[in-house]
Amino acid sequence: MEQSYRPGLEGVIAAETAISFLDVEGEEIVIRGYNLLDLAQQKTYVDVLHLLVFGTLPDEKELAQLEHTLAEEGKVPDPIWNILKELPPTMHAMDRLRTAVSALGGFDPDVEDTSLEASQRKGMRAIARIATIVSNLHHVREGTEPLLPEVGKSFAENMLRMITRGTPSAEEIRAFDQSLIVYSEHEMPNSTFAARVIASTMADMYGALTGGVASLKGYLHGGANEAVMIMLQEAKTADQMESYILEKLRSKARIMGFGHRVYMKKMDPRAQLMKETLKTLIDSGKAPVRAQTWYDMCVIGERVMQREKGLYPNLDYYAAPVYDALNIPVELYTPIFFASRTAGLVAHIIEQHANNRLFRPRVLYTGPRGLKPSSN
Ligand code: SDX
């Protein structure tokens, strides 16, 4: 058996999948045959959710039915809210979410059923409930009662309403919906790999999703969008952005929102779309004044990082100012990433269960051999 080893499995093919593929040369993110950017321009998140989990884009009737199902299933069992209310208010939002996702399994009658129909039902329930939980995390932490999704409103509008407790404009709903589409699925990132590794023991969907949340929190992965906004707030103004970055680089720090294991020295196509989405929001007059400052700072940051490190933005770099422009609290940025990515994770967990091979790699052993325990 040929044994190869690549630190961090860099460049290693870890699974076969019909769900998505990053064609870096062709600069296309393929989602079940479609270009993700085409989907982001022409469809809604729930269209893409249907494509990921059921395998096809929905017709009008199927879309309306799925929107209705998601609003209905988004009613979270009260014990989950009680668990969240008991958690320390200092607990990171992703740790609170991880706790809630794990507990959700106890309230799903299909939890142990890995058949396709049960898994698709479970997937819709998980996506809907996780979106409601994410949208209320900060409210519950502050002791405010959760707001639930309303039948008749779209998934994106419901999330924005629950998060901001306001009445989002059409432009704001569209911008948020586009962010959900570009966050929905991205081949085999660490969190998807984690979920598939767990699912490969035939562990249940909620266990695999819990592993995904735990992985996504890390600042090398999903936690970067929260870190980008903290960076912009620290750098404060466009005039200070270049010196701020140069100082960070001198101290060998990573600049959040730049670089990517797969895109390497290329711009993440999703980042370009979110940059345009931010500009559209600003031009619509629907964004707070500070959004223009963030935009100007991000453009300067791009120029400095290309010049100094030959690195380009990833999705998190422009998703962060878009979320700030939508008045979303920073602590929800990564949880929203997870809520959106749950659609892709559900698809991967179903695919893993349907055609499974247990993940059990080997090691390159570098420790000692031949030692004998003393007989004292
Ligand atoms: C996501 O996998 C996915 O698809 C993930 C994701 C998805 O949709 O699921 O796209 C979402 O996680 C995007 C990435 C978000 N993370 C960040 O923005 C954190 C900052 N970026 C990095 O830490 C880094 O770029 C990674 C983690 C994203 C990729 O790391 P790699 O492939 O392991 O690259 P590396 O650490 O080997 O770095 C290669 C070189 C190094 O320089 P040298 O030491 O060789 O001189 O590039 C440098 C690094 O120092 N480098 C950076 C940098 N990223 C890489 N230097 C400064 N700032 C950075 N952000």
Residues whose N, C-alpha, C, O or C-beta is under 5 A from the ligand:
A	BS01	SDX	H186 P189 N190 Y219 L220 H221 G222 A224 A253 R254 I255 M256 G257 F258 G259 H260 R261 N314 D316
